[in-house]
């Protein structure tokens, strides 16, 4: 049995996914995710640096400062990276993930060379993953589809 061919209008208009969450949920995630991830990262960095020793005021201050810096950088990357083309978008996540991992690894007392090397490897893996994701979810002009 023959079927009608789709019209050209249907082929050029991408289907949009419905937004199932309201604006309040999006705002809560936009504010809450950097805070939660920053607190987790700051606690993790302070715990690595403490190395099972006593908790001191300097250790707590280090954790708080690390958490604030991580949260601010994460929020900045989340806000600015989507405005960039996919190559620079992936590069932003490369720098963020590689730097974050390298910093955490350096707190264990590892050498600068091994911390930098593992940060580069981690960043390269994140770059490949993020670039592939955005490359497969954009059209040739760089506009997001569906």
C-alpha positions as CSV (number, residue, x, y, z in Angstrom):
1,X,0.0,0.0,0.0
2,X,1.3,3.4,-0.9
3,X,2.0,6.1,1.7
4,X,2.0,9.8,1.3
5,X,5.5,11.4,1.3
6,X,6.1,13.9,4.1
7,X,5.9,17.5,3.1
8,X,9.0,19.7,3.1
9,X,7.6,21.7,6.0
10,X,7.6,18.7,8.3
11,X,11.1,17.8,7.3
12,X,12.7,21.2,8.1
13,X,11.0,21.9,11.4
14,X,12.7,20.0,14.3
15,X,10.5,18.5,16.9
16,X,10.7,20.2,20.3
17,X,10.7,18.2,23.5
18,X,8.1,19.5,26.0
19,X,9.5,21.2,29.1
20,X,8.0,19.2,31.9
21,X,9.6,21.3,34.7
22,X,8.4,24.7,35.6
23,X,10.5,27.9,35.9
24,X,10.9,27.4,39.7
25,X,12.5,24.0,39.3
26,X,14.9,25.3,36.7
27,X,15.9,28.2,39.0
28,X,16.4,25.8,41.9
29,X,18.7,23.6,39.8
30,X,20.5,26.6,38.4
31,X,21.3,27.8,41.9
32,X,21.3,24.6,43.9
33,X,23.5,22.4,41.7
34,X,26.6,24.7,41.9
35,X,26.1,25.0,45.7
36,X,25.8,21.2,46.3
37,X,28.7,20.3,44.0
38,X,30.8,23.1,45.5
39,X,30.2,21.9,49.0
40,X,31.0,18.3,48.0
41,X,34.1,19.3,46.2
42,X,35.3,21.5,49.1
43,X,34.7,18.8,51.6
44,X,36.5,16.3,49.4
45,X,39.5,18.6,49.0
46,X,39.7,19.3,52.7
47,X,39.4,15.7,53.6
48,X,42.2,14.7,51.2
49,X,44.4,17.5,52.5
50,X,43.7,16.6,56.1
51,X,45.0,13.0,55.5
52,X,43.2,11.5,58.5
53,X,44.7,14.1,60.8
54,X,42.7,16.4,63.2
55,X,40.3,18.9,61.8
56,X,41.7,22.4,62.2
57,X,40.4,25.9,61.5
58,X,42.8,26.1,58.5
59,X,41.5,22.9,57.1
60,X,37.9,24.1,57.4
61,X,38.8,27.5,55.8
62,X,40.6,25.7,52.9
63,X,37.4,23.6,52.3
64,X,35.1,26.6,52.4
65,X,37.3,28.6,50.0
66,X,37.7,25.7,47.7
67,X,33.9,25.1,47.7
68,X,33.2,28.8,46.9
69,X,35.7,28.9,44.1
70,X,34.5,25.6,42.6
71,X,30.8,26.7,42.8
72,X,31.5,30.1,41.1
73,X,33.6,28.6,38.3
74,X,31.0,25.8,37.8
75,X,28.2,28.4,37.6
76,X,30.3,30.5,35.2
77,X,31.0,27.6,32.9
78,X,27.3,26.5,32.9
79,X,26.3,30.1,32.0
80,X,28.9,31.0,29.4
81,X,29.8,27.7,27.7
82,X,26.4,27.2,25.9
83,X,26.9,30.6,24.2
84,X,30.1,29.4,22.5
85,X,30.5,27.2,19.4
86,X,30.8,23.5,20.1
87,X,34.6,23.4,20.0
88,X,35.0,26.2,22.6
89,X,32.1,24.8,24.6
90,X,33.9,21.5,24.9
91,X,37.2,23.3,25.6
92,X,35.6,25.1,28.6
93,X,34.6,21.8,30.1
94,X,38.0,20.4,29.3
95,X,39.7,23.2,31.3
96,X,37.2,22.9,34.1
97,X,37.3,19.1,34.5
98,X,41.0,18.8,34.0
99,X,41.8,21.6,36.4
100,X,39.4,20.4,39.0
101,X,40.7,16.8,38.9
102,X,44.4,17.9,38.8
103,X,43.8,20.1,41.8
104,X,42.2,17.3,43.8
105,X,44.9,14.9,42.9
106,X,47.6,17.4,43.9
107,X,46.1,17.6,47.4
108,X,47.2,14.0,48.0
109,X,50.9,15.1,47.8
110,X,51.5,13.9,44.3
111,X,54.0,15.7,42.1
112,X,53.1,18.6,39.9
113,X,53.9,16.5,36.8
114,X,51.6,13.6,37.7
115,X,48.8,16.0,38.8
116,X,49.1,17.9,35.5
117,X,49.3,14.7,33.5
118,X,46.2,13.1,35.1
119,X,44.4,16.5,34.8
120,X,45.2,16.6,31.0
121,X,44.0,13.0,30.5
122,X,40.8,13.6,32.4
123,X,40.2,16.9,30.6
124,X,40.9,15.2,27.2
125,X,38.3,12.5,28.0
126,X,35.7,15.1,29.0
127,X,36.5,17.1,25.8
128,X,36.0,14.1,23.6
129,X,32.7,13.2,25.4
130,X,31.3,16.8,25.4
131,X,32.4,17.5,21.8
132,X,30.7,14.3,20.6
133,X,27.6,15.1,22.4
134,X,27.3,18.6,21.0
135,X,28.4,17.6,17.6
136,X,25.6,15.0,17.4
137,X,23.0,17.4,18.8
138,X,23.6,20.4,16.5
139,X,22.9,21.0,12.9
140,X,25.6,22.3,10.5
141,X,25.1,25.9,11.5
142,X,25.6,25.1,15.2
143,X,22.0,25.4,16.3
144,X,20.7,22.9,18.7
145,X,18.1,20.4,17.4
146,X,15.3,18.8,19.3
